[in-house]
């Protein structure tokens, strides 16, 4: 029986999100609601919550039975199970072997090499929840014919919002690589002081920042040599001044990232109160991730650190096309499906990374590369950066696309790239 899912789960309270100013309606946010202390039972509750939420999505598509029941008189019959991926390996014959777990036990699932219906098995990652249909030998082995993910239901792109939104992230104020001249051109444009050939600056009503407003302190070895400002308070003071250049008519939504002054473990709360006082009243603070309604459409904002893990584990993904990794999140209905790799995830009483509701917009950052796509009615955008290429990025062969701002028309869900470099 799997340790992560087997213990009883105490029912958690429904999310309580405090009311926010302006026109933003909070839907999901960890801010002020973290309860975990890192004890064993916290991890059990966390994984059970993840499993149960995604199982509920899958249950409408596959009639899964408990894994424990596979031992009783079902050998040779076609049946289905829903489980969390514990382990993955390839057999000597080239078959893919997956250990699946649910609250009742574990089973070894064998995907035969080349079988129709199992083409995507190479993209399976640890800790995602899937449904599998096949037959069992009654001795702990399950021979898969097909598997499904809790993917989104296809629908037309939502076009019921109003106004224009700018999507930004990874400003990295305080870094020697921060592109201040390009930022000044951006502020001049949004303020009406620079040419506006597309005629859209005056239509902008919202600006959403998906993390890493500042470069932070001690985030990576040797960072001090890359800092123009070595005091975190001074970094935020300058960042606040830079955001003041954006007109008051624009509502700014600010979510943190791994360089910001919040805990490293995700989900991350909004910036602390002592920093919020530096900013003007048109700035609203949310956690990472955060789901909210803004401009008449539903947003899901996540800094995107799990892209590091997904690029490493899923064939065909790269930092140059971050939107493809974002699609993989949507397919799994989870923002950070792999537990225990580069992303540190706090074992809260509920898994805040599960994608419960289908958003109109999924907005990420982190990888410093602009990417846009539309997937089953969701506009997925990675908003790039305002930081030039660092020495670390050169070593990692990461080519940032700085000073490019995605603009999204919330009435049509059409996006444009605005270049300020």
Secondary structure, DSSP 4 states (H G I P E B T S, - for coil): --HHHHS--PPPPPP-----STT-EEEEE-TT-------HHHHHHHHHHHHHHHHHHHHTT-----GGGGGSS-TTS-EEEEEEEEEEEE-TTS-EEEEEEETTEEEEEEE-TT-TT-GGGGG--TT-EEEEEEEE-SSSEEEEEEEEE-PPPP-PPP----SEEEEE----BTBTTB-HHHHHHHHHHHTTSS--TTS-GGGEEEEEEES-SB--SSSSTTGGGGBS---HHHHHHHHHHHHHTS-TTSEEEEE--TTSSS-SSBSBPPPPHHHHTTS-TTEEEE-BSEEEEETTEEEEE---TTHHHHHHHSTT--GGGHHHHHHHHHHHTBS--S-SSSS-B---SS-TTB--S--SEEEE-SSS-EEEEEETTEEEEEE-BSBPPPHHHHHTT----BTEEEEEETTTTEEEEEE--
